[in-house]
Amino acid sequence: SYQDAEKKVEETSVAAQATQEKVDKLYNAILPLLNNLKANPEKEYILWPKRLEKIEQFETYLNGIYTK
């Protein structure tokens, strides 16, 4: 009984650490994007060459983090 509980605690701890790492990676991926978007708030538009390609790359990157 004690060994089962200890094993469950260890498994939960490992899962929590993996989840925290995912959250940290997502945060570190999204924060620079948000900072860049708010860099010049006085501008009415954002010049963003190859926008669709960049967004798709970022989406793929986020999906990679989420699904690992």
C-alpha positions as CSV (number, residue, x, y, z in Angstrom):
1,S,0.0,0.0,0.0
2,Y,2.8,2.4,1.0
3,Q,4.8,1.4,-2.1
4,D,1.8,2.0,-4.4
5,A,1.2,5.4,-2.9
6,E,4.9,6.3,-3.2
7,K,4.9,5.1,-6.9
8,K,1.8,7.2,-7.6
9,V,3.4,10.3,-6.1
10,E,6.5,9.8,-8.2
11,E,4.5,9.4,-11.4
12,T,2.4,12.5,-10.6
13,S,5.6,14.4,-9.9
14,V,7.1,13.4,-13.2
15,A,3.9,14.3,-15.0
16,A,3.7,17.7,-13.3
17,Q,7.3,18.5,-14.2
18,A,6.7,17.6,-17.9
19,T,3.5,19.7,-17.9
20,Q,5.4,22.6,-16.4
21,E,8.1,22.3,-19.0
22,K,5.5,22.5,-21.8
23,V,3.8,25.5,-20.2
24,D,7.2,27.2,-20.0
25,K,8.0,26.5,-23.6
26,L,4.6,27.8,-24.8
27,Y,5.0,31.0,-22.7
28,N,8.5,31.6,-24.0
29,A,7.3,31.1,-27.6
30,I,4.3,33.4,-27.3
31,L,5.7,36.2,-25.3
32,P,8.2,37.4,-28.0
33,L,5.4,37.4,-30.5
34,L,3.2,39.6,-28.3
35,N,6.1,41.9,-27.5
36,N,6.8,42.4,-31.2
37,L,3.1,43.1,-31.9
38,K,2.9,45.8,-29.3
39,A,6.3,47.3,-30.1
40,N,4.9,50.4,-31.9
41,P,1.3,51.0,-30.7
42,E,1.1,54.3,-32.5
43,K,1.3,52.6,-35.9
44,E,-2.1,51.7,-37.4
45,Y,-0.8,48.7,-39.3
46,I,2.0,46.2,-39.0
47,L,4.3,45.5,-41.9
48,W,4.7,41.8,-41.8
49,P,6.2,40.3,-45.0
50,K,5.4,36.6,-45.6
51,R,2.8,36.8,-42.8
52,L,0.9,33.6,-43.7
53,E,4.1,31.6,-43.9
54,K,5.4,32.9,-40.6
55,I,2.1,32.2,-38.9
56,E,1.9,28.7,-40.2
57,Q,5.5,28.1,-39.0
58,F,4.6,29.4,-35.5
59,E,1.5,27.3,-35.5
60,T,3.5,24.2,-36.3
61,Y,6.0,25.1,-33.6
62,L,3.2,25.5,-31.0
63,N,1.6,22.2,-32.1
64,G,4.9,20.5,-31.7
65,I,5.2,21.7,-28.1
66,Y,1.6,20.9,-27.3
67,T,1.7,17.3,-28.6
68,K,5.0,16.2,-27.1
